[in-house]
Amino acid sequence: MSNQDSHCGEKVAHYTQVEEKIIPPNMAVNTTIRWLIAEQDGARNFYMRLFRMGENSHIKGHFHPWEHEIFIVKGSGRVRIGEKYYDVSEGTAIYIPPNVEHEYWSKKGMWFICVIPAKPTSEERENPIKC
C-alpha cells in the first residue's frame, strides 16, 4: 500500500515494493539503497532507508551535517566513526553524530536500516569533526 491509497496519509509497504537503487561507484562498492519512507511519502521530519551491502562491499568515508540512527538487520561488517573502528552484526544499533566522518565495510554482506532527519541537524562544515 502506498500513501496514495491511504486514508490518513500513512504509508504501509513491503520493502520489495520500493525501488532499489545502486549507489554510484564514487560513493560505494556493491551497495544498494531503498528509500523506504521519504519526502514523497509525506514524511516531514525523518526519512528511513534500507541499505544492502553485498559481499566485499564498501561505503566510502564521508560526512554531512545530519545525524544517523542505524540498526543492523542482517549480516555483519565493520564501521569507522571518526578514528574508531567497530565490528557490528545483526542487532547492533549505531548513532553517528553530524559532521563526523564515517565508513562501512562488509565481507559477507550486511543489511541495515538508516534513519536520518529531513533537514540538517548541524551547520555544514568544510572538514569533518576530528574524534
N, C-alpha and C positions, 0 to 999 in steps of 0.2 A: 504494500500500500504506500502511495506517495502522499504528500500533503495536499495534492490536488483532489484526492479522494476523501480528505478528512473533513470532520465536522467542526473542529476547533482549531485547525492549523497545525495539528500534530503530523508526525511522520512515523510510520511503522513499516520497516522494510527489512528483508533478509539482506545480508551484506552482498550476496551474489547479484542482487538487483542493482547495485551501484557500480558504475563503470570503474574498472581497474586500469590505471594508467602507469606506464613505465616512467620511472624517474630518470631524467636525462643523464647520460654518462658523465657529464661535467659535475654532477651532484652526487651520483650514487652508481654502484655497480650491482646488477642483478637484484633490483629492488623495485617494488610497485607500491602504489598508494591508491586508496579508495577514500573519497571524502564522504563519509557516512552521513554526517549532519553538517550542513554548511549554510551560508547566507541564502542561497536559492531555496532552501527548505524552510526559511523563516527564522532561522537561528539568529539572534541578535547579540548574544553575549559570548558564546563558546562554540567552537567547531570540533567535531570528532572525526578522526582519521584512522584508517587501518593500514598499517604498513606490513608488507610481506617481503621479508628478506630471504632470498633463496640461498643455495649452497655457495660458499665462498663469496659472500656479498659484503658490501661496504657502503655506508653513508658517510660521505666525506665531511671533514671538520667544517663547521660553520657556526655562526652566532647571529642573533637578531633580538630586537627589543621586546620580546614577549616570552613568558614562561611556558614550560611544557609540563604536563602531567602524563606519565606513561605507565601502561600496565602490560607486562609481557604475558601474552595469551598462550603462546606455543613456542617450543624450541628454546634455544639458548644462544648467547653471544657475549660480546664484550662492549662496554660503553666507556668512553672517555668524557669526563665532565671537568673542564679546566685542565689541570695537570694530573688528575687522579683517574685510574682505571678501575672498572668494576666488572666482575663476571656476573652475568644475570641469566635468569632462566624463568620458566613458567611460574607465574605467581608473584614475580617481583614488581614492586611499584617504585617509580622513579620520579623525582621532582628536579627539573633543571631551571634555575633562575634565569631571568632575562639577561642578555648580553654576555653570557658565559659560553665559551666555545665548547662544542660537544661533537661526538663522532661515534659511529656504531660499526661493529663487525659481527659476522656470523659465518662459521664454517659449515654448519649442518642445516641452517635455516632458522628463522625466528619471525614470529608474527607479534605485532604489538599495536595496542590502541594508544593514540596520542591525542590528548585534548589540549587545545590552545584557545586563548581568548580571541575574540573577534577583532580587537584592536590592541595596539601595543600597550604593554604594562610598564614601560620604562622609556627613557629617551634613547633615540638612536645614537650609536657610537661608531667611530671610525675603526676602533680596535676593541677586541673583547676584554672583559674584566679578567685580570690575572688572579688565579686562585689555585 
